[in-house]
Amino acid sequence: MATPEQIQQEKAARRAAIRTEYWRTMTNPHAHLHGESSGVFDTGLARFQAMRVNHFEHFKPTGRTLKIGMLTTVIPIVAYAIMMKRERDAREKEYRTGQVAYKDRRFKFI
């Protein structure tokens, strides 16, 4: 079994290899002759982007995701619609019973 010191040395060696590869690639003045891009291919970033693209292919609906979806989309939309309906009905009732003069109405064509 590797000791913590050996693990640190292996990590440092990997970091040094990646660092030298990065500098070799970024400072190569002839990279454009070979058709290489000016950037370094980052495997971690590529894996992350692939995960983001394939997220919905591996999505598993559960009770938790249903609750989150309901709380963040459906319930706020329905609550806002109910609030607007109640406010509009109350305003319409005031208009129809004559409590608000025509000149004082917010929207004259309701």
C-alpha positions in Angstrom: 0.0 0.0 0.0 1.3 3.4 -0.9 2.1 5.8 1.9 0.8 9.4 1.8 4.3 10.7 0.9 4.4 8.4 -2.1 0.9 9.5 -3.2 2.0 13.1 -3.0 5.1 12.4 -5.0 3.0 10.7 -7.7 0.6 13.6 -7.8 3.5 16.0 -8.1 5.0 14.0 -10.9 1.7 14.0 -12.8 1.3 17.7 -12.2 4.8 18.3 -13.5 4.2 16.2 -16.6 0.9 18.0 -17.4 2.6 21.4 -16.8 5.5 20.6 -19.2 3.1 19.3 -21.8 1.0 22.6 -21.5 4.1 24.8 -21.8 5.4 22.7 -24.7 2.1 23.0 -26.6 1.4 26.7 -25.8 4.9 27.9 -26.6 5.4 25.9 -29.8 5.9 28.6 -32.6 5.3 26.0 -35.3 2.0 24.7 -34.2 0.1 26.5 -37.0 2.2 24.6 -39.6 0.8 21.3 -38.4 -2.8 22.5 -38.3 -2.9 22.2 -34.5 -5.0 24.6 -32.5 -3.4 27.1 -30.2 -5.1 25.5 -27.1 -4.4 22.5 -25.1 -7.0 19.6 -25.2 -8.4 19.4 -21.7 -9.8 15.9 -21.0 -11.5 17.0 -17.8 -13.3 19.8 -19.7 -14.2 17.4 -22.5 -15.7 14.9 -20.0 -17.6 17.7 -18.3 -19.1 19.0 -21.5 -20.0 15.4 -22.6 -21.7 14.9 -19.2 -23.7 18.1 -19.7 -24.8 17.0 -23.2 -25.8 13.5 -22.1 -27.5 14.6 -18.8 -31.1 14.1 -20.0 -30.3 10.7 -21.6 -29.4 9.4 -18.1 -32.1 11.3 -16.1 -34.1 9.1 -13.8 -37.4 10.7 -12.6 -37.9 10.2 -8.9 -40.1 11.6 -6.3 -37.5 14.2 -5.4 -37.1 15.5 -8.9 -40.9 15.6 -9.2 -41.1 17.8 -6.1 -38.4 20.1 -7.3 -40.0 20.5 -10.7 -43.4 21.2 -9.1 -42.0 23.7 -6.6 -39.9 25.6 -9.2 -42.2 25.7 -12.2 -45.8 24.5 -11.9 -46.8 25.9 -8.4 -45.4 29.4 -9.0 -47.1 29.7 -12.4 -50.5 28.5 -11.0 -50.2 30.7 -7.9 -49.4 33.7 -10.0 -52.4 33.0 -12.3 -54.7 32.6 -9.3 -53.4 35.9 -7.9 -54.0 37.7 -11.2 -57.5 36.2 -11.6 -58.6 37.3 -8.1 -57.2 40.8 -8.5 -58.8 41.2 -11.9 -62.2 39.9 -10.7 -62.1 42.3 -7.7 -61.4 45.2 -10.0 -64.1 44.1 -12.4 -66.6 43.9 -9.6 -65.7 47.5 -8.5 -66.2 48.7 -12.1 -69.5 46.9 -12.5 -71.0 48.0 -9.2 -70.1 51.7 -9.9 -67.6 52.1 -7.1 -65.0 53.4 -9.6 -65.9 56.2 -11.9 -65.2 55.7 -15.6 -62.6 58.5 -15.7 -60.7 56.9 -12.7 -60.4 53.4 -14.3 -56.9 52.1 -14.9 -57.8 50.6 -18.3 -60.8 52.2 -20.1 -61.4 49.2 -22.5 -61.9 46.4 -20.0 
